[in-house]
Amino acid sequence: MDTSVLTLDRGNTTLDVMLHGNRQRRQRWAVSDAVDLSAFLADVRPRCAVGVSVVPDGLLDAISQLQAMGLVVRMVGRDVSNPLRSDYETPQTLGPDRWLGALAAFHIFGRAITIDCGSATTVNLIEDDGVFRGGAIAPGLRAMIDGMAKITPLLPCARPALATPMPALSSASGVDTGVALAFCGAVERMVAELQVAARGNATLVLTGGHAEDYLRHGKLSPVHLPDLVHRGLLLLADQ
């Protein structure tokens, strides 16, 4: 048995797996892809594995593969609980990816605002006393793109990576630019409201699959930690 730890983060559209230790590595699969965890781990057999899924039973295949290798996966919400105190009125509905990111950010920075640009865009505030104070949930960039394509089918499909300086000079670039700025503007307004609510200065911490899209077009300068949820899972490995 190795001293490394395996963490698994199953989102709405991806499975993200990370091996922590001397032979650290990470891989992300779309949920439609065939996943071979034996090949990912190669000759490493971690001492433990911790997983989280925002989709019920979303890790069943991964758990089955790891069990065949003699490795039990401890699941957030079943085997591992949220150690944070919380102001949240409906803690049973709080997505584990949100509090895991907040846990990791708090461990590194103290008071923090996390910005997770995934299938949904979430912003969350954790105070320097370790209390999770909530935040907001907005459509993610892909939801904006797909929603606009569905509701306005005669317009070109948005390609935010091709956004141009304002004013955009064609319908295509207008859609590209408008969606990119709408996404960034939503992030910045939610962050601004949480900064008002915070009891002092808060470090901005950015993560999620669309974090690079925000960094390309946004005005804030957050700390970018692509593995934020994995860092939260790692903190729970020995809980």
N, C-alpha and C positions, 0 to 999 in steps of 0.2 A: 504494500500500500504506500502510495506517494504521500508527501505532506501537502500537496496542492489541493485546491478547492475548485469545484465546478459549479458555475452558476448558470441558470437558464431563465430567460425572460421571454415569455410568449405573449406577444401583442396581438392586435387584431389582424395584422397582415404579415407579420414576420416572427420567426423564431431566432433569437439571438443567444448564442452560447459563448461563455468565456471561461477559460482555464486560468486560474490564478496560481502563481508560484514561479519557480525558476524557469519553467518552460511555458511561460504565459502565451496564450494565443486566443483569438476570438474569431467567430464566424457567424454570419447572418444568412439565414435562408428565408425565402418567401414561403408562406404556409403551403403553397402548392408544390414545393420542391420535395424531392426525396431526401431525407436526412439520414446520414450514416454517422452516428456518434462514435462508433468503434474506430472508423478511419480518422475522425477528428481527434480523438484522444491518442491514437497510435499506441505507444507502449506505456503511456501514463495511466495509472489507476489512482484517481484522487482519493483523499482520505474521507471526503464527504461531498455531497451535492445538495444545493438549495435551489428551488425553482419557484417561479411566480407566473401565473397566467391570468390575463384579464378575460379569457374565454373559458367557460366551464369545460373541464376535461381536455383543455387544449394541449396538455403535455403528456397525454396517455401513451402515444407512440414513443416519445423520448424516454419516458419512465420505463416502459417495457424493454427498450433496448438496453438501458443502463442496468436494470435488474438482471438481465441475461449476463451482464458482466460482473455481477455481484455487488452492484452499487445501488444503495437505496437513496431515493430523492426525498428530501424533507421539503414539504410544500408550505409556502406562506399562506396563512389563513387556516390551515389544517394542523400542521405540526409546529409552525413558527408564528408567533403573534407580533402585533405592532407594539413596540416598546415606548412609543411616543405618547405623551399626554396630548389631549386634543380639545379644541373648542367646537369641533364638528358636531352639528346637531343630529346627523344621521350617520354615525360611524360605520354602520353596516353597509352603507352604500359608497364609502370612500374607496376609490380604486387603489389597490396595493401598490401599483407603479407610482402613484402620487406620493404616498407616504414613504416609500422606499427611497425615492429621490430626495425628499425632504430630510430623511434620516441621514443620508450620506452627506448632503450639503451642510447640515448642522454639525456633523462630526468634523468636517474639514474647516468650516468658516464661522460657525456660530449662527447668528441671525442671518437668514438668507431668503431670497425669493428664487424659487426654481421655475424655469421655463422649459416645458417639455413639448417639443414640436413633433408630435407623432401623428397618428390617425386623427386624434383630437389634439388641440393645442391647450395645454393646461398651465396655469400659473398658480403657485402655492407659496404661502408665507409661513416660515417657521421662526419663532422668536429665539433669542439667545438663552432663554431658560428651558428650551426644548419643547415648547408648546406649539403644536401644529394648529394654525389659525384658519386654515381653509384658503380659498382663492376663487378661481373661475375656470370654466371649461368652455372652449370655443371650437368651431370647426377647424380641422387641420387643413393644411395646404391642399392635400389631395381631395378632401371633401369640398373645398371651394372650387377646385378645377372641375371635378365631376358634377357638382351641383349646378354650376353655371352652364356646363355643356348640356345637361339634361333640360334645364329650364329655358335656355336660349340657344336652341340647336342651329340657328342660322348664323350665329357668330362663330369665329374660329375658336378652336380649343386652346385654352391658355397654356403658354409655355413660360412660366415665370423666370426661368434661367435666361430668357432672351429679353427681359425687361429693358427698356431704354430710358434715358433721361426724359423728364417731362419738358414740353408736351410730346406725347407719342404722336407720330405722323401717319399712322395707318390703323385700320380697324384691328388687324392682327397684333400689331405692337401695342395698340391701346388696351387690348384684352390682356396681353402678356404683362404689361406694366401695371395695369389696374389691379390684377389679382395679386401680383407680387407686393404692391404697396398696401393693399387691403389686408393681406396676411401680416405684414410687418406692423401696420398700424394697429391691428387688433392686439398683437403682442404688446406694443408700447403703451397702449391705453390701459390694458389690464395691469401691467407692471406699475404704471404711474399711480393707479388707484391703490395698489398694495403698498407702494412706498409711502403714501399718505397714512395708511392704516398701521404701518410698522412703528414700533416703539423706539426707533433709532435707525441708523444707517444699516442697510441690508445688502449683502453681496448678491449680485445677480449671477445665477448659475444656469447655463443653457445646455440642453441635451435633446435627444430625439433624432429620428431619421431625417427631419427637414431642418435641423439646426443650421446646416451649411447654407440653405436657402435664405434663412433669416440673416446670417452673417454677411451674405452677398449684398443684401438690399436694405437691411435695418440700420437704425441710428444708434442703438444701444451698444455697449461694449461689455458684454457679459463674459464670465469665465466659461469656456467651452469644455465640458466634460462628457464626451460621448458615452462613457461607461458608467454614468451616474447611478442607474438602477442596479447594475452589477456591484457597484461599490456598496450600495445599501444591502444587497443580498449577502455580500461577503461579511459585513458586520454582524449578520445574524447566523453565520455558519456554526457558531458554538453556543447559540442561545439554548 
